[in-house]
Amino acid sequence: MTSPLSLDAYFERIDYGGRTAVEPQTLHDLSAAHVQAIPFENIDILLRRPIEIEPQSIFDKLVTRRRGGYCFEHNGLMLEVLRQLGFDARPLGARVRLGADNRRQPVARTHMLIEVCLDGTRWLVDVGVGSASLTAALEWRADVIQYTPHEARRLQRENGLWYHQIRRRGRWQDVYECSARPMPFIDRKVANWYTSTHPDSTFYSRLSVALAFSDGERMTLLDGCLTRREASGIEHRLQLQDHSGLLTVLREEFGLDLPAETRLPIDIP
């Protein structure tokens, strides 16, 4: 990074006027504001546009152009913000396990999260895991239920690995596994290339958009299916009928204003 990112522009983007002190509450507040303002989305991947993960490129896309992104973009931006504020933060790699209940099933190390060390305590920050993005930081402790403005979370330790879990539909589900190994930029660059260009990547062929709200609600869009999940866990689904309706939802619900001629290669009439 040749020059610092504009914290004022970032705070304006996420409508943030809260704490900036190097303390846990800042991690919680920033996480909530970020996930409620900047959507998780993979539109550029579907349009076969390159995903640039250098800090200034991420800033230009998510802040200046008011777009969203996925883990390497969201957490890449948050990493630079935290460091600029004075936090001891570093990127770690993880293997996403949402939808993979069998821990013996191998999955690729294609996710980035952030570890923050503060006064001898480790914290986990992750604003880039879609519908499971954290709206508060987690203290890095095993087998302790931690409540966020949205779902309950916990970390488990098993066979030398950490498992981040979310409480949904009355049960605990793995979000990802992490060995707590650093993920330097070169590793993020390779993982980003695979995740954004390989036909086997879910993001390469399926639209995924997500946003959180301050009342504990989450909204997701998978291809043409829009889901609103209340804080209680009740879900409301709407199947979109055409690309015009899709673009309207992206604009009005997620704040993503795309050209009218945009056509995404997804399964929608």
Secondary structure, DSSP 8 states (H G I E B T S, - for coil): --S---HHHHHHHTT--S--SSSHHHHHHHHHHHHHHS-EE-HHHHTT-----SHHHHHIIIIIS---B-HHHHHHHHHHHHHHHT-EEEEEEEEE-TT---TTS-----EEEEEEEETTEEEEE-S-SGGG--SS-EE--BT--EE-SS-EEEEEEETTEEEEEEEETTEEEEEEEE---B--HHHHHHHHHHHHH-TTSHHHHS-EEEEE-TTS-EEEEETTEEEEE-TTS-EEEEE--SHHHHHHHHHHHH-----TT---SSS--
